[in-house]
Amino acid sequence: MIASLTSGTCWYLRCRLSPFLAGGGIGVSALRIQVALTEIERARVRKTVGAFVEGRRPPHHLRQQLDLAFRVSGQSVEIFEVRQAYGGEPGERIELPVAKATYVRTVRRWRVFWLRQDMKWHSYKPAPDVATIEEFVALVREDRNSCFFG
C-alpha cells in the first residue's frame, strides 16, 4: 500500500490482480479520500460549537421534549434539534438539522449550509463560506435571515 499527502487529500494506490493479465499481472487504481479534521481542529470545533450549543439549550426540565446538539463527522460539523417523534413510540426521538459547516482544506474555508424545505443542504447565500469556526457560530447565532432556527 502506497500513500502520499497532497493538499489535504490522501491518494491511496491499491494494487489488484487484473483479470485480463495471465500469470497474476497487477493493475493499479487510485482512490481519492478526503482527510478529516486533525485532532487539534476537532477539539477546537467541539469547544467552540459545544459552547454555542450549551448556551442555546432549553432549561433542563424541557430537554426531554426539545434539545439542541451537534456532531462532528469527517470534515463537517452539524447542529441539530432533538425532539420527541410525532406520533412515534414513547421515548422515540428525531433529529432536525439546523446548520452545517464543512471544512475545505484546499482553500482553508468553512462552507456554510442550511436545510431547506426540500430536505437538502443549500449554501447559505449571505455568507457561503467563512474563515473560522467561530465565524460560522456567529452566523448561526445571528440567524439574520431566519434560515437556521426559523
C-alpha positions in Angstrom: 0.0 0.0 0.0 1.4 3.4 -1.0 0.2 6.7 0.4 1.0 10.3 -0.1 -0.5 13.6 1.1 -1.3 16.3 -1.4 -3.1 19.5 -0.3 -5.3 17.8 2.2 -6.3 14.8 0.2 -4.8 11.3 0.6 -4.2 9.3 -2.5 -4.1 5.6 -1.9 -2.8 3.4 -4.6 -4.1 0.0 -4.3 -2.9 -3.0 -6.3 -5.3 -5.5 -7.6 -5.0 -8.6 -9.7 -6.0 -7.8 -13.2 -8.3 -10.5 -14.6 -7.1 -9.6 -18.1 -3.4 -10.5 -17.5 -2.4 -14.1 -17.3 0.1 -15.2 -14.7 -1.0 -12.8 -11.9 -0.4 -9.4 -13.6 -1.0 -6.4 -11.4 -3.2 -3.3 -12.3 -3.2 -0.1 -10.2 -6.2 2.0 -9.4 -6.3 5.3 -7.4 -8.9 6.2 -4.7 -9.4 9.8 -3.5 -10.3 10.1 0.1 -11.0 13.4 1.9 -8.8 14.0 5.0 -10.9 14.5 8.2 -10.1 17.3 10.6 -7.0 16.9 12.7 -7.4 16.1 16.4 -6.5 19.7 17.3 -9.0 21.1 14.8 -11.7 18.7 16.1 -11.0 19.8 19.7 -11.4 23.4 18.7 -14.6 22.7 16.8 -16.0 20.7 19.8 -15.1 23.5 22.2 -16.5 26.4 20.0 -19.7 24.7 18.8 -20.2 23.0 22.1 -20.2 26.3 24.0 -22.7 27.8 21.5 -25.0 24.8 21.8 -24.8 24.7 25.6 -25.8 28.4 25.6 -28.8 27.8 23.4 -30.1 24.6 25.0 -33.5 24.9 26.7 -33.9 24.6 30.5 -33.1 21.2 31.9 -36.7 20.3 32.6 -37.6 20.7 28.9 -34.8 18.8 27.4 -36.8 15.6 27.1 -39.2 17.4 24.7 -36.7 19.6 22.9 -32.9 19.8 23.0 -30.0 21.1 20.8 -27.0 19.0 19.9 -24.1 18.8 17.4 -21.9 16.2 15.8 -18.5 16.4 14.1 -18.1 13.9 11.3 -15.2 13.8 8.9 -14.6 17.4 7.9 -18.1 18.6 8.8 -19.9 19.8 11.9 -23.7 19.7 12.1 -26.0 21.4 14.6 -29.4 19.8 15.1 -32.5 19.8 17.3 -33.5 16.7 19.1 -37.3 16.3 19.6 -39.8 13.6 20.6 -41.1 11.9 17.4 -44.6 13.0 16.4 -46.9 10.0 16.8 -44.0 7.7 17.5 -43.3 5.3 20.3 -42.8 6.9 23.8 -39.2 7.9 24.2 -38.6 7.8 20.4 -36.6 10.9 19.3 -35.9 12.5 16.0 -33.1 14.9 14.8 -34.0 18.0 12.9 -30.9 19.5 11.2 -30.3 23.3 11.8 -26.9 24.2 10.3 -23.9 22.5 8.8 -20.3 23.7 8.0 -17.8 21.7 6.0 -14.1 22.5 6.1 -12.4 22.7 2.7 -8.7 22.3 3.4 -7.6 23.3 -0.1 -9.0 26.8 0.4 -8.9 26.8 4.2 -12.5 27.9 4.5 -15.7 26.6 6.1 -18.6 26.2 3.7 -21.9 27.1 5.4 -25.2 25.2 4.7 -28.8 25.3 5.8 -31.5 22.8 5.3 -34.4 24.0 3.1 -37.9 22.5 3.0 -36.8 20.1 0.3 -34.7 18.4 3.0 -31.5 19.2 1.0 -28.5 21.2 2.2 -28.2 24.5 0.4 -25.4 27.1 0.5 -26.1 29.9 2.9 -26.2 32.8 0.4 -25.4 35.8 2.7 -22.1 34.1 3.6 -21.5 30.9 1.6 -18.2 30.4 3.4 -16.3 31.7 6.4 -12.6 31.6 7.5 -13.1 30.2 11.0 -15.5 28.0 13.0 -16.1 31.0 15.3 -17.4 32.9 12.3 -19.8 30.0 11.5 -21.1 30.0 15.0 -21.6 33.8 14.9 -23.7 33.4 11.6 -25.8 30.7 13.2 -26.3 32.8 16.4 -27.3 35.9 14.5 -29.5 33.9 12.0 -30.1 37.2 10.1 -32.4 35.6 7.5 -34.1 33.1 9.9 -32.7 30.2 7.9 -31.4 28.2 10.8 -33.8 28.4 13.6 -36.8 29.8 11.7 
